[in-house]
């Protein structure tokens, strides 16, 4: 990065002494930010600082891409054997932002979610990652052209954002289950949160099979998303069945809905376990699904027995029972604000090419306007002198002045 900038600034009307110092600063920032491999506070601050300077430089440097001749080299995260080289500064900025999102995701994944505080913290980091991916999609992707990494594409960003949203929604679900055990959460709400987690994992599954991601992703990605989507769909029906039972006990009717929903839950759980078997997933992955399936089956058997022996009601047709509608609690969030960064902008006096061109255009227009006004003034002055001369002025006035005072 240093050499292209030095060569470029030598052709520009800029203080090279000051520029050389700022080039060294930018180069050092990049060296630290681009080599981050661990989620530490020092590394996060390095990426924050470099991201800030990218945000101030991208618009100014992008119009000089052909002159700067940058060669930004990054590995493709899903194809690490492939390098992508681009002179587009937005490519560089996008890669740093992707790493920042990965940093947030990594922090979230390492947090112990067995406590309420752990769930909240992990959820925050997953939403931060989703917010960064959203920013890349809105601000970076429109500026990219040509060959880029697989992740800096609509398909890649959609996959990443959907997965982070699904993970964050999982945290909301886990918190609701924890609250349900203490009596501070209704079963119907737990069901809605589970359903939304299923929806987000379903979107993730679609992203795994879409466009440029399908041929490069390991099959385990799609299997995992499908397994989670089916498991959460089953959980949604299970908790909604619990809510339906509570409502029926209050109304004295409608007991059959519990059976319908528990039957659906069994079906979803069975599909999830079939996927886990196909994908040869680890025991700790599918064991919770087996547990809740057994619970659902036991509850269903008891509900059918009560329905026949106590409540004397028929099980309603499945198509008469509405599906569970999810509620999203996920709010993608940007974990930093460039406006709060207290650093001097690098190359502060250097302007984008379009601004320089506009200044040149306005200066030419101003010069033309001044010249036109000067010409008009001169023409009017000459016309005035000619008109005065035709009637003997100002010579006759000068003569009268001489006679009057002599």
HELIX and SHEET records of a PDB file:
HELIX    1   1 UNK A    2  UNK A    9  1                                   8    
HELIX    2   2 UNK A   16  UNK A   34  1                                  19    
HELIX    3   3 UNK A   41  UNK A   61  1                                  21    
HELIX    4   4 UNK A   62  UNK A   64  5                                   3    
HELIX    5   5 UNK A   65  UNK A   68  1                                   4    
HELIX    6   6 UNK A   89  UNK A  110  1                                  22    
HELIX    7   7 UNK A  116  UNK A  135  1                                  20    
HELIX    8   8 UNK A  136  UNK A  140  3                                   5    
HELIX    9   9 UNK A  141  UNK A  143  5                                   3    
HELIX   10  10 UNK A  154  UNK A  181  1                                  28    
HELIX   11  11 UNK A  187  UNK A  208  1                                  22    
HELIX   12  12 UNK A  219  UNK A  251  1                                  33    
HELIX   13  13 UNK A  256  UNK A  278  1                                  23    
HELIX   14  14 UNK A  283  UNK A  306  1                                  24    
HELIX   15  15 UNK A  307  UNK A  311  3                                   5    
HELIX   16  16 UNK A  318  UNK A  320  5                                   3    
HELIX   17  17 UNK A  338  UNK A  340  5                                   3    
HELIX   18  18 UNK A  353  UNK A  390  1                                  38    
HELIX   19  19 UNK A  395  UNK A  405  1                                  11    
SHEET    1   A 2 UNK A  72  UNK A  76  0                                        
SHEET    2   A 2 UNK A  79  UNK A  86 -1                                        
END                                                                             
